Structures are given as structure tokens and as C-alpha cells.
Amino acid sequence: MYTPRFSKQSQALHSADADVWAVSDRAHELADKGEDVIFLCVGDPNFDTPEPILDYARARLGVGRTHYSPAAGELVLRRAIADIESKVSPHPCDPDDVVVFPGGTNAIYGVLSCLLNPGEQIIIPEPMYIGYVPITDALQLEVKKVACPADQGFAFDIETIKQAISDETRVVMINTPVNPTGAMATPEQLRDLAAHCRERNIWLISDEMYSMITFARRHTSLRAAAEHLDNVVVIDGLSKSHAMSGWRLGWAVAQGDLVERLIEYAGATIFGVPQFVQEAAAFALEFDTYFVKQMRDAYEKRRDLIVERVNNIPGLNCSSPEAGMFVMVDVSDVAKDGDAFAEALLDAERVSVLPGKPFGPSAVNHVRLTLAADEAELSRALDRIERFVTGGCRKVS
């Protein structure tokens, strides 16, 4: 009898997030049956891509921009990205420092593929983006997690990260602003960590996908903060800030030989991102101020609504995130952990939230609520959450 055999990489991808979306998957099954389910679990902006960007993409389609693109990306987009980097950094950025990928996650996969061999060590602070897990599992990396504890507001502790570095460490990867916590590293922290990693001959990667969704203070890029750039990689994209998640457009900014390796990787694996998508992205970066501000202001209002409502529900509490599209809610007073809370909430009130455990041990007693829902939908969900918590007579287990 024929027995199919698969690679270790495909097996890792098959099993890496088997339980991550269990509550969400069950919520979709209920919704498919006609149940009134409110989804607060996914970070897909609920805005449409701004109409001028759509118009520009249509125009570029109309003139035949539907052919192969250079592996590094179209010059018009790489120049737009380099111009932005140069404006916010003391270090000039050249278009040849930029490599375009179909989304930030693919950029991360490409960068790690070029920097690490199976079994080599990468340090990542947690709570961390769920998407890192299948990538690092598929590449068979040794992941050393560094906790950013909830009782410290999930804040970056650069000294703890530095202490975790050993002779086996090849890469440190940070995410600022952080998905899921919204924490932001300061310029001083970034400068310190970049210098320390360079001294230890270690790459430092900064995932800055939420760089344009900040509230109290502006984002500082690792590339702007670091004194030297030869060990620095910055990854960003338009999925969140421009409501372009389905366009699949991200990039990596680096220097030297790594850029050539990334181009070779992109050429061998994706063979370019569609021309019209890249040109629309370049247009978006040039004419985005109004639209990005509109969305950021909406996210801030939604954040304030959630934080105020949650902190008025006995047994729940949360901090107000500095950035991003999520609020982490501590449910330890009313549930065994975030998994138990999310499962019971879906059963009782048909609200789907994401348990904190997959983000790392520091988030096990939390659930993540997205800001990607309008205020009316959030209020409806929070009414149900309040009813669920205040109507319970015992701790959810």
C-alpha cells in the first residue's frame, strides 16, 4: 500500500498552529450555521483600501503592468520606501537597500532563511506575533524566548534580552510596536540593543508592521536609532496601516551582502510581486497621510472604548496600548486562563476572542481583542462580555 511521505518542513507547518485558531474556527462554524457571532479575533483591518489607491491600481492594470517584476522589486516602490527611510533616519537609504516581498510574513521567512541554518538559535521577546511560530518551526530553528511580563505592562526589557544572548545566538528578532501587546521600544533601547548585537556579531531584525498605527508617541525605527546598520534588518509593509492586507505587499531593508542573498531568495521562490500592486503601493506611500490618519484616529477611539469598558467590568483589567490594533485583557480573576475564558465566552455569548497562550507564556492569562471592528460592533461585543462575566457565579475552568 502506498504511504505518502512528507518533509519535516511541511510537517512543521502542518502542526505549528494547530490549536491557535481553534476558538476562531469553531466561531466560524457557528456563524455558518446562522448564529450571531461577533469576531474580535483577527487583525484584518475592517476598512476598505482607500479609493484613490484602487483607482491607481486599475489604471496601472489598464496600461499593461501585469508582467514579471524584478526579483528585488520595482524601482518606483523601492525608491518610495527608501525616501521614507531617509526622511526618518540619519542614515541615507538607497533603493538598492530594499527588497520587496509578497507580505511582511514572507519577508520574515525570506530573511530568516538567508540568515539561519536548521538548529541555530534566534532570540525573540514574548508575547510575540503568532506567525513567527510556523516560520521558525519550518526552518527548524532553536527559539529562545525572552519574557516581557504582564505585570510590567509587557514592556521591553533590553537588559534581559542582552542577558539571554549566548555564543549560540545568531539572530535577535524584535517586533515594535508589538503584536499583540502594542508595546513600543524606545530609541535608546533600540540603539543599545543594536550596538550590543553588533559587538557580539549577531543580526538584529526589527518587525515594524504596525509602525504607522501609534497613538501617544511616534514610532522610531531600528534603522533610525542604530548607530551602525551592517547588522540591522527592518521589515515593514502596508497590510495594517493602509488596509491592504489582501494585496500582500511587504519589504525588507538591509545592507551589503544580505541584500544580494535576499534578491536571490526572492528570485528563486516568488519570482517577483505583481507590477500593478507594487506601483499602487508606491502611490499609497506618497499620498497616504490623510487616509492613514483617518484609520489611526478610528483605532484610537476604539482602543479607548475597549479599555474604558473592560476596566469597568469586575474581574477584568487591561492597560491602554501605545500602538497597534489590539488590546490584551487579563482574565485571571474570572477564568483559569485565556483558553478557558475564550471557549466559555464563545459558548455563552457567541463572541470570538483569541486566547493569549499562543503568543507566549507571558500572555497565558490574557485574551486578545482586535480593534478591527467598528464602535457599534465593539459595544455590542462588550455588552455580551460584561453579561458573561458579571452573570457567572464561579471562576471559569
Contacts in CASP RR format, 6 or more apart in sequence:
PFRMAT RR
TARGET T0000
AUTHOR 0000-0000-0000
METHOD contacts of the structure
MODEL  1
MYTPRFSKQSQALHSADADVWAVSDRAHELADKGEDVIFLCVGDPNFDTP
EPILDYARARLGVGRTHYSPAAGELVLRRAIADIESKVSPHPCDPDDVVV
FPGGTNAIYGVLSCLLNPGEQIIIPEPMYIGYVPITDALQLEVKKVACPA
DQGFAFDIETIKQAISDETRVVMINTPVNPTGAMATPEQLRDLAAHCRER
NIWLISDEMYSMITFARRHTSLRAAAEHLDNVVVIDGLSKSHAMSGWRLG
WAVAQGDLVERLIEYAGATIFGVPQFVQEAAAFALEFDTYFVKQMRDAYE
KRRDLIVERVNNIPGLNCSSPEAGMFVMVDVSDVAKDGDAFAEALLDAER
VSVLPGKPFGPSAVNHVRLTLAADEAELSRALDRIERFVTGGCRKVS
6 14 0 8 1.000
8 140 0 8 1.000
9 138 0 8 1.000
9 139 0 8 1.000
9 140 0 8 1.000
10 138 0 8 1.000
12 134 0 8 1.000
12 137 0 8 1.000
12 138 0 8 1.000
12 140 0 8 1.000
13 134 0 8 1.000
13 137 0 8 1.000
13 138 0 8 1.000
15 137 0 8 1.000
16 133 0 8 1.000
16 134 0 8 1.000
16 137 0 8 1.000
16 138 0 8 1.000
17 130 0 8 1.000
17 131 0 8 1.000
17 133 0 8 1.000
17 134 0 8 1.000
17 358 0 8 1.000
19 358 0 8 1.000
20 130 0 8 1.000
20 133 0 8 1.000
20 358 0 8 1.000
21 41 0 8 1.000
23 41 0 8 1.000
23 339 0 8 1.000
23 342 0 8 1.000
23 343 0 8 1.000
23 346 0 8 1.000
23 352 0 8 1.000
23 353 0 8 1.000
23 354 0 8 1.000
23 355 0 8 1.000
24 39 0 8 1.000
24 41 0 8 1.000
24 42 0 8 1.000
24 352 0 8 1.000
24 354 0 8 1.000
26 346 0 8 1.000
27 37 0 8 1.000
27 39 0 8 1.000
27 41 0 8 1.000
27 346 0 8 1.000
27 350 0 8 1.000
27 352 0 8 1.000
28 37 0 8 1.000
30 37 0 8 1.000
30 346 0 8 1.000
30 350 0 8 1.000
31 37 0 8 1.000
31 39 0 8 1.000
35 350 0 8 1.000
36 350 0 8 1.000
37 346 0 8 1.000
37 350 0 8 1.000
37 351 0 8 1.000
37 352 0 8 1.000
38 350 0 8 1.000
38 351 0 8 1.000
38 352 0 8 1.000
38 373 0 8 1.000
38 377 0 8 1.000
38 380 0 8 1.000
38 381 0 8 1.000
38 384 0 8 1.000
39 352 0 8 1.000
39 370 0 8 1.000
39 373 0 8 1.000
40 351 0 8 1.000
40 352 0 8 1.000
40 353 0 8 1.000
40 354 0 8 1.000
40 369 0 8 1.000
40 370 0 8 1.000
40 373 0 8 1.000
40 378 0 8 1.000
40 381 0 8 1.000
41 352 0 8 1.000
41 353 0 8 1.000
41 354 0 8 1.000
41 368 0 8 1.000
41 370 0 8 1.000
42 354 0 8 1.000
42 370 0 8 1.000
42 372 0 8 1.000
43 240 0 8 1.000
43 325 0 8 1.000
43 326 0 8 1.000
43 370 0 8 1.000
43 372 0 8 1.000
44 245 0 8 1.000
44 372 0 8 1.000
45 239 0 8 1.000
45 240 0 8 1.000
45 243 0 8 1.000
45 245 0 8 1.000
45 295 0 8 1.000
45 325 0 8 1.000
45 372 0 8 1.000
46 372 0 8 1.000
46 373 0 8 1.000
46 374 0 8 1.000
47 243 0 8 1.000
47 295 0 8 1.000
47 298 0 8 1.000
48 243 0 8 1.000
49 242 0 8 1.000
49 243 0 8 1.000
49 244 0 8 1.000
49 247 0 8 1.000
50 242 0 8 1.000
50 243 0 8 1.000
50 284 0 8 1.000
50 291 0 8 1.000
52 283 0 8 1.000
52 287 0 8 1.000
53 242 0 8 1.000
53 244 0 8 1.000
53 280 0 8 1.000
53 283 0 8 1.000
53 284 0 8 1.000
53 291 0 8 1.000
54 280 0 8 1.000
56 279 0 8 1.000
56 280 0 8 1.000
56 283 0 8 1.000
57 276 0 8 1.000
57 277 0 8 1.000
57 279 0 8 1.000
57 280 0 8 1.000
60 275 0 8 1.000
60 276 0 8 1.000
60 279 0 8 1.000
60 280 0 8 1.000
61 276 0 8 1.000
64 276 0 8 1.000
65 275 0 8 1.000
65 276 0 8 1.000
65 279 0 8 1.000
66 274 0 8 1.000
66 275 0 8 1.000
66 276 0 8 1.000
67 275 0 8 1.000
68 271 0 8 1.000
68 272 0 8 1.000
69 100 0 8 1.000
69 272 0 8 1.000
69 273 0 8 1.000
69 274 0 8 1.000
69 275 0 8 1.000
69 278 0 8 1.000
70 272 0 8 1.000
71 99 0 8 1.000
71 263 0 8 1.000
71 264 0 8 1.000
71 266 0 8 1.000
71 267 0 8 1.000
71 271 0 8 1.000
71 272 0 8 1.000
72 78 0 8 1.000
72 96 0 8 1.000
72 98 0 8 1.000
72 99 0 8 1.000
72 100 0 8 1.000
72 259 0 8 1.000
72 263 0 8 1.000
72 266 0 8 1.000
73 98 0 8 1.000
73 99 0 8 1.000
73 100 0 8 1.000
73 266 0 8 1.000
73 272 0 8 1.000
73 273 0 8 1.000
73 278 0 8 1.000
74 100 0 8 1.000
74 275 0 8 1.000
74 278 0 8 1.000
74 279 0 8 1.000
74 282 0 8 1.000
75 95 0 8 1.000
76 278 0 8 1.000
76 279 0 8 1.000
76 282 0 8 1.000
77 98 0 8 1.000
77 100 0 8 1.000
77 251 0 8 1.000
77 278 0 8 1.000
77 279 0 8 1.000
77 281 0 8 1.000
77 282 0 8 1.000
77 285 0 8 1.000
78 95 0 8 1.000
78 96 0 8 1.000
78 98 0 8 1.000
78 100 0 8 1.000
78 251 0 8 1.000
79 95 0 8 1.000
79 282 0 8 1.000
80 281 0 8 1.000
80 282 0 8 1.000
80 285 0 8 1.000
80 286 0 8 1.000
81 93 0 8 1.000
81 95 0 8 1.000
81 98 0 8 1.000
81 236 0 8 1.000
81 251 0 8 1.000
81 253 0 8 1.000
81 285 0 8 1.000
82 93 0 8 1.000
82 94 0 8 1.000
82 95 0 8 1.000
82 97 0 8 1.000
82 98 0 8 1.000
82 253 0 8 1.000
83 93 0 8 1.000
84 285 0 8 1.000
85 91 0 8 1.000
85 93 0 8 1.000
85 97 0 8 1.000
85 221 0 8 1.000
85 223 0 8 1.000
85 234 0 8 1.000
85 253 0 8 1.000
86 92 0 8 1.000
86 93 0 8 1.000
88 221 0 8 1.000
88 224 0 8 1.000
89 221 0 8 1.000
89 223 0 8 1.000
89 224 0 8 1.000
90 224 0 8 1.000
91 223 0 8 1.000
91 224 0 8 1.000
91 229 0 8 1.000
93 223 0 8 1.000
93 253 0 8 1.000
96 259 0 8 1.000
97 253 0 8 1.000
97 254 0 8 1.000
97 255 0 8 1.000
97 259 0 8 1.000
98 251 0 8 1.000
98 252 0 8 1.000
98 253 0 8 1.000
99 107 0 8 1.000
99 251 0 8 1.000
99 252 0 8 1.000
99 254 0 8 1.000
99 259 0 8 1.000
99 262 0 8 1.000
99 263 0 8 1.000
99 266 0 8 1.000
100 249 0 8 1.000
100 250 0 8 1.000
100 251 0 8 1.000
100 266 0 8 1.000
100 272 0 8 1.000
100 273 0 8 1.000
100 278 0 8 1.000
101 107 0 8 1.000
101 110 0 8 1.000
101 250 0 8 1.000
101 251 0 8 1.000
101 252 0 8 1.000
101 266 0 8 1.000
101 270 0 8 1.000
101 273 0 8 1.000
102 248 0 8 1.000
102 249 0 8 1.000
102 250 0 8 1.000
102 270 0 8 1.000
102 272 0 8 1.000
102 273 0 8 1.000
103 237 0 8 1.000
103 239 0 8 1.000
103 248 0 8 1.000
103 249 0 8 1.000
103 250 0 8 1.000
104 207 0 8 1.000
104 209 0 8 1.000
104 235 0 8 1.000
104 236 0 8 1.000
104 237 0 8 1.000
104 239 0 8 1.000
104 250 0 8 1.000
104 251 0 8 1.000
105 131 0 8 1.000
105 135 0 8 1.000
106 248 0 8 1.000
106 250 0 8 1.000
106 270 0 8 1.000
107 235 0 8 1.000
107 250 0 8 1.000
107 251 0 8 1.000
107 252 0 8 1.000
108 132 0 8 1.000
108 135 0 8 1.000
108 173 0 8 1.000
108 205 0 8 1.000
108 207 0 8 1.000
108 235 0 8 1.000
109 135 0 8 1.000
109 139 0 8 1.000
110 252 0 8 1.000
110 262 0 8 1.000
110 265 0 8 1.000
110 266 0 8 1.000
110 269 0 8 1.000
111 205 0 8 1.000
111 233 0 8 1.000
111 235 0 8 1.000
111 252 0 8 1.000
111 254 0 8 1.000
111 258 0 8 1.000
111 262 0 8 1.000
112 122 0 8 1.000
112 135 0 8 1.000
112 136 0 8 1.000
112 139 0 8 1.000
112 141 0 8 1.000
112 171 0 8 1.000
112 173 0 8 1.000
112 205 0 8 1.000
113 139 0 8 1.000
113 265 0 8 1.000
114 258 0 8 1.000
114 261 0 8 1.000
114 262 0 8 1.000
114 265 0 8 1.000
115 170 0 8 1.000
115 171 0 8 1.000
115 203 0 8 1.000
115 205 0 8 1.000
115 258 0 8 1.000
116 122 0 8 1.000
116 139 0 8 1.000
116 141 0 8 1.000
116 170 0 8 1.000
116 171 0 8 1.000
118 139 0 8 1.000
118 140 0 8 1.000
118 141 0 8 1.000
119 140 0 8 1.000
119 141 0 8 1.000
119 142 0 8 1.000
120 141 0 8 1.000
120 142 0 8 1.000
120 168 0 8 1.000
120 170 0 8 1.000
120 171 0 8 1.000
121 141 0 8 1.000
121 142 0 8 1.000
121 143 0 8 1.000
121 144 0 8 1.000
121 166 0 8 1.000
121 168 0 8 1.000
121 169 0 8 1.000
121 170 0 8 1.000
121 171 0 8 1.000
122 136 0 8 1.000
122 141 0 8 1.000
122 142 0 8 1.000
122 143 0 8 1.000
122 144 0 8 1.000
122 169 0 8 1.000
122 170 0 8 1.000
122 171 0 8 1.000
122 172 0 8 1.000
122 173 0 8 1.000
123 143 0 8 1.000
123 144 0 8 1.000
123 145 0 8 1.000
123 146 0 8 1.000
123 161 0 8 1.000
123 164 0 8 1.000
123 165 0 8 1.000
123 169 0 8 1.000
123 171 0 8 1.000
123 172 0 8 1.000
123 173 0 8 1.000
124 132 0 8 1.000
124 136 0 8 1.000
124 143 0 8 1.000
124 144 0 8 1.000
124 145 0 8 1.000
124 146 0 8 1.000
124 172 0 8 1.000
124 173 0 8 1.000
124 174 0 8 1.000
125 145 0 8 1.000
125 146 0 8 1.000
125 147 0 8 1.000
125 148 0 8 1.000
125 156 0 8 1.000
125 161 0 8 1.000
125 174 0 8 1.000
125 175 0 8 1.000
125 178 0 8 1.000
126 145 0 8 1.000
126 146 0 8 1.000
126 147 0 8 1.000
126 148 0 8 1.000
126 359 0 8 1.000
126 360 0 8 1.000
126 361 0 8 1.000
126 362 0 8 1.000
126 363 0 8 1.000
127 148 0 8 1.000
127 154 0 8 1.000
127 178 0 8 1.000
127 180 0 8 1.000
127 181 0 8 1.000
127 328 0 8 1.000
127 356 0 8 1.000
127 359 0 8 1.000
127 360 0 8 1.000
127 362 0 8 1.000
127 363 0 8 1.000
128 145 0 8 1.000
128 175 0 8 1.000
128 178 0 8 1.000
128 359 0 8 1.000
128 360 0 8 1.000
129 175 0 8 1.000
129 178 0 8 1.000
129 179 0 8 1.000
129 180 0 8 1.000
129 207 0 8 1.000
129 359 0 8 1.000
130 358 0 8 1.000
130 359 0 8 1.000
132 143 0 8 1.000
132 173 0 8 1.000
133 358 0 8 1.000
136 143 0 8 1.000
142 168 0 8 1.000
144 164 0 8 1.000
144 169 0 8 1.000
145 360 0 8 1.000
145 361 0 8 1.000
146 157 0 8 1.000
146 160 0 8 1.000
146 161 0 8 1.000
146 164 0 8 1.000
147 160 0 8 1.000
147 361 0 8 1.000
147 362 0 8 1.000
148 154 0 8 1.000
148 155 0 8 1.000
148 156 0 8 1.000
148 157 0 8 1.000
148 178 0 8 1.000
148 181 0 8 1.000
148 183 0 8 1.000
148 362 0 8 1.000
149 362 0 8 1.000
150 328 0 8 1.000
150 330 0 8 1.000
150 362 0 8 1.000
150 363 0 8 1.000
150 365 0 8 1.000
150 366 0 8 1.000
153 181 0 8 1.000
153 183 0 8 1.000
153 319 0 8 1.000
154 178 0 8 1.000
154 181 0 8 1.000
154 182 0 8 1.000
154 183 0 8 1.000
154 319 0 8 1.000
154 328 0 8 1.000
154 362 0 8 1.000
155 183 0 8 1.000
156 174 0 8 1.000
156 176 0 8 1.000
156 183 0 8 1.000
156 184 0 8 1.000
156 185 0 8 1.000
156 186 0 8 1.000
156 189 0 8 1.000
158 185 0 8 1.000
158 189 0 8 1.000
158 192 0 8 1.000
158 193 0 8 1.000
161 172 0 8 1.000
161 174 0 8 1.000
161 193 0 8 1.000
162 192 0 8 1.000
162 193 0 8 1.000
162 196 0 8 1.000
165 172 0 8 1.000
165 196 0 8 1.000
165 197 0 8 1.000
165 200 0 8 1.000
165 202 0 8 1.000
169 200 0 8 1.000
169 202 0 8 1.000
170 202 0 8 1.000
170 203 0 8 1.000
171 202 0 8 1.000
171 203 0 8 1.000
171 204 0 8 1.000
171 205 0 8 1.000
172 193 0 8 1.000
172 197 0 8 1.000
172 202 0 8 1.000
172 203 0 8 1.000
172 204 0 8 1.000
172 205 0 8 1.000
173 204 0 8 1.000
173 205 0 8 1.000
173 206 0 8 1.000
173 207 0 8 1.000
174 185 0 8 1.000
174 193 0 8 1.000
174 204 0 8 1.000
174 205 0 8 1.000
174 206 0 8 1.000
174 207 0 8 1.000
174 222 0 8 1.000
175 206 0 8 1.000
175 207 0 8 1.000
175 208 0 8 1.000
175 209 0 8 1.000
176 183 0 8 1.000
176 184 0 8 1.000
176 185 0 8 1.000
176 190 0 8 1.000
176 206 0 8 1.000
176 207 0 8 1.000
176 208 0 8 1.000
176 219 0 8 1.000
176 222 0 8 1.000
177 183 0 8 1.000
177 184 0 8 1.000
177 208 0 8 1.000
177 210 0 8 1.000
177 211 0 8 1.000
177 213 0 8 1.000
177 214 0 8 1.000
177 219 0 8 1.000
177 321 0 8 1.000
177 322 0 8 1.000
177 323 0 8 1.000
177 324 0 8 1.000
178 184 0 8 1.000
178 210 0 8 1.000
179 209 0 8 1.000
179 210 0 8 1.000
179 324 0 8 1.000
179 325 0 8 1.000
179 326 0 8 1.000
180 326 0 8 1.000
180 328 0 8 1.000
180 354 0 8 1.000
180 356 0 8 1.000
180 359 0 8 1.000
180 363 0 8 1.000
180 368 0 8 1.000
181 321 0 8 1.000
181 326 0 8 1.000
181 328 0 8 1.000
181 363 0 8 1.000
182 210 0 8 1.000
182 321 0 8 1.000
182 322 0 8 1.000
182 323 0 8 1.000
182 324 0 8 1.000
182 326 0 8 1.000
183 321 0 8 1.000
183 322 0 8 1.000
183 323 0 8 1.000
184 214 0 8 1.000
184 217 0 8 1.000
184 219 0 8 1.000
184 220 0 8 1.000
184 322 0 8 1.000
184 323 0 8 1.000
185 193 0 8 1.000
185 220 0 8 1.000
186 220 0 8 1.000
187 220 0 8 1.000
187 224 0 8 1.000
187 225 0 8 1.000
188 225 0 8 1.000
190 206 0 8 1.000
190 220 0 8 1.000
190 222 0 8 1.000
190 225 0 8 1.000
190 226 0 8 1.000
191 225 0 8 1.000
191 226 0 8 1.000
191 227 0 8 1.000
193 204 0 8 1.000
194 204 0 8 1.000
194 222 0 8 1.000
194 225 0 8 1.000
194 226 0 8 1.000
194 227 0 8 1.000
194 228 0 8 1.000
194 231 0 8 1.000
194 232 0 8 1.000
195 226 0 8 1.000
195 227 0 8 1.000
195 228 0 8 1.000
197 203 0 8 1.000
197 204 0 8 1.000
197 231 0 8 1.000
198 204 0 8 1.000
198 228 0 8 1.000
198 230 0 8 1.000
198 231 0 8 1.000
201 231 0 8 1.000
202 231 0 8 1.000
203 231 0 8 1.000
203 232 0 8 1.000
203 233 0 8 1.000
204 222 0 8 1.000
204 226 0 8 1.000
204 231 0 8 1.000
204 232 0 8 1.000
204 233 0 8 1.000
205 233 0 8 1.000
205 234 0 8 1.000
205 235 0 8 1.000
206 221 0 8 1.000
206 222 0 8 1.000
206 223 0 8 1.000
206 232 0 8 1.000
206 233 0 8 1.000
206 234 0 8 1.000
206 235 0 8 1.000
207 235 0 8 1.000
208 219 0 8 1.000
208 221 0 8 1.000
208 222 0 8 1.000
208 234 0 8 1.000
208 235 0 8 1.000
208 236 0 8 1.000
209 235 0 8 1.000
209 236 0 8 1.000
209 237 0 8 1.000
209 239 0 8 1.000
209 240 0 8 1.000
210 219 0 8 1.000
210 240 0 8 1.000
210 241 0 8 1.000
210 323 0 8 1.000
210 324 0 8 1.000
210 325 0 8 1.000
211 219 0 8 1.000
211 221 0 8 1.000
211 236 0 8 1.000
211 241 0 8 1.000
212 219 0 8 1.000
212 240 0 8 1.000
212 241 0 8 1.000
212 292 0 8 1.000
212 296 0 8 1.000
213 240 0 8 1.000
213 241 0 8 1.000
213 295 0 8 1.000
213 296 0 8 1.000
213 299 0 8 1.000
213 323 0 8 1.000
213 324 0 8 1.000
213 325 0 8 1.000
214 296 0 8 1.000
214 322 0 8 1.000
214 323 0 8 1.000
214 324 0 8 1.000
215 296 0 8 1.000
215 299 0 8 1.000
215 300 0 8 1.000
215 303 0 8 1.000
215 321 0 8 1.000
215 322 0 8 1.000
215 323 0 8 1.000
216 322 0 8 1.000
217 322 0 8 1.000
219 323 0 8 1.000
221 234 0 8 1.000
222 232 0 8 1.000
222 234 0 8 1.000
223 229 0 8 1.000
223 232 0 8 1.000
223 234 0 8 1.000
223 253 0 8 1.000
226 232 0 8 1.000
229 255 0 8 1.000
230 255 0 8 1.000
230 256 0 8 1.000
232 254 0 8 1.000
232 255 0 8 1.000
233 252 0 8 1.000
233 253 0 8 1.000
233 254 0 8 1.000
233 258 0 8 1.000
234 252 0 8 1.000
234 253 0 8 1.000
234 254 0 8 1.000
235 250 0 8 1.000
235 251 0 8 1.000
235 252 0 8 1.000
235 253 0 8 1.000
236 250 0 8 1.000
236 251 0 8 1.000
236 253 0 8 1.000
237 249 0 8 1.000
237 250 0 8 1.000
237 251 0 8 1.000
238 244 0 8 1.000
238 247 0 8 1.000
238 249 0 8 1.000
238 250 0 8 1.000
238 281 0 8 1.000
238 284 0 8 1.000
238 285 0 8 1.000
239 245 0 8 1.000
239 246 0 8 1.000
239 247 0 8 1.000
239 248 0 8 1.000
239 249 0 8 1.000
239 250 0 8 1.000
240 324 0 8 1.000
240 325 0 8 1.000
241 288 0 8 1.000
241 292 0 8 1.000
241 295 0 8 1.000
242 284 0 8 1.000
242 288 0 8 1.000
242 291 0 8 1.000
242 292 0 8 1.000
243 295 0 8 1.000
244 281 0 8 1.000
244 284 0 8 1.000
247 277 0 8 1.000
247 280 0 8 1.000
247 281 0 8 1.000
248 273 0 8 1.000
248 277 0 8 1.000
249 273 0 8 1.000
249 277 0 8 1.000
249 278 0 8 1.000
249 281 0 8 1.000
252 262 0 8 1.000
254 262 0 8 1.000
266 272 0 8 1.000
299 324 0 8 1.000
299 325 0 8 1.000
299 371 0 8 1.000
301 375 0 8 1.000
302 371 0 8 1.000
302 373 0 8 1.000
302 374 0 8 1.000
302 375 0 8 1.000
302 378 0 8 1.000
303 320 0 8 1.000
303 321 0 8 1.000
303 327 0 8 1.000
303 371 0 8 1.000
304 320 0 8 1.000
305 375 0 8 1.000
305 378 0 8 1.000
305 379 0 8 1.000
305 382 0 8 1.000
306 318 0 8 1.000
306 327 0 8 1.000
306 369 0 8 1.000
306 371 0 8 1.000
306 378 0 8 1.000
306 382 0 8 1.000
307 318 0 8 1.000
307 319 0 8 1.000
307 320 0 8 1.000
307 327 0 8 1.000
309 379 0 8 1.000
309 382 0 8 1.000
309 386 0 8 1.000
310 316 0 8 1.000
310 317 0 8 1.000
310 318 0 8 1.000
310 327 0 8 1.000
310 329 0 8 1.000
310 369 0 8 1.000
310 382 0 8 1.000
310 385 0 8 1.000
311 317 0 8 1.000
311 318 0 8 1.000
313 385 0 8 1.000
313 386 0 8 1.000
313 389 0 8 1.000
313 390 0 8 1.000
314 389 0 8 1.000
314 390 0 8 1.000
315 331 0 8 1.000
315 333 0 8 1.000
315 334 0 8 1.000
315 389 0 8 1.000
316 329 0 8 1.000
316 330 0 8 1.000
316 331 0 8 1.000
316 333 0 8 1.000
316 334 0 8 1.000
316 385 0 8 1.000
316 389 0 8 1.000
317 329 0 8 1.000
317 330 0 8 1.000
317 333 0 8 1.000
318 327 0 8 1.000
318 328 0 8 1.000
318 329 0 8 1.000
318 330 0 8 1.000
319 328 0 8 1.000
320 327 0 8 1.000
321 327 0 8 1.000
321 328 0 8 1.000
324 371 0 8 1.000
325 370 0 8 1.000
325 371 0 8 1.000
325 372 0 8 1.000
326 368 0 8 1.000
326 369 0 8 1.000
326 370 0 8 1.000
326 371 0 8 1.000
327 368 0 8 1.000
327 369 0 8 1.000
327 371 0 8 1.000
328 356 0 8 1.000
328 363 0 8 1.000
328 366 0 8 1.000
328 367 0 8 1.000
328 368 0 8 1.000
328 369 0 8 1.000
329 353 0 8 1.000
329 366 0 8 1.000
329 367 0 8 1.000
329 368 0 8 1.000
329 369 0 8 1.000
330 365 0 8 1.000
330 366 0 8 1.000
331 337 0 8 1.000
331 338 0 8 1.000
331 341 0 8 1.000
331 365 0 8 1.000
331 366 0 8 1.000
331 367 0 8 1.000
332 365 0 8 1.000
333 395 0 8 1.000
334 341 0 8 1.000
334 389 0 8 1.000
334 395 0 8 1.000
334 396 0 8 1.000
335 341 0 8 1.000
335 344 0 8 1.000
335 365 0 8 1.000
335 395 0 8 1.000
335 396 0 8 1.000
335 397 0 8 1.000
336 395 0 8 1.000
336 396 0 8 1.000
336 397 0 8 1.000
337 355 0 8 1.000
337 357 0 8 1.000
337 364 0 8 1.000
337 365 0 8 1.000
338 355 0 8 1.000
338 356 0 8 1.000
338 357 0 8 1.000
338 364 0 8 1.000
338 365 0 8 1.000
338 366 0 8 1.000
338 367 0 8 1.000
339 355 0 8 1.000
339 356 0 8 1.000
339 357 0 8 1.000
340 396 0 8 1.000
340 397 0 8 1.000
341 353 0 8 1.000
341 355 0 8 1.000
341 367 0 8 1.000
341 396 0 8 1.000
342 352 0 8 1.000
342 353 0 8 1.000
342 354 0 8 1.000
342 355 0 8 1.000
342 367 0 8 1.000
344 388 0 8 1.000
344 396 0 8 1.000
345 351 0 8 1.000
345 353 0 8 1.000
345 367 0 8 1.000
345 384 0 8 1.000
345 385 0 8 1.000
345 388 0 8 1.000
346 352 0 8 1.000
348 388 0 8 1.000
349 384 0 8 1.000
349 385 0 8 1.000
349 387 0 8 1.000
349 388 0 8 1.000
350 384 0 8 1.000
351 381 0 8 1.000
351 384 0 8 1.000
351 385 0 8 1.000
351 388 0 8 1.000
353 367 0 8 1.000
353 368 0 8 1.000
353 369 0 8 1.000
354 367 0 8 1.000
354 368 0 8 1.000
354 370 0 8 1.000
355 367 0 8 1.000
355 368 0 8 1.000
356 363 0 8 1.000
356 364 0 8 1.000
356 365 0 8 1.000
356 366 0 8 1.000
356 367 0 8 1.000
356 368 0 8 1.000
357 363 0 8 1.000
357 364 0 8 1.000
359 368 0 8 1.000
369 381 0 8 1.000
371 378 0 8 1.000
373 381 0 8 1.000
END
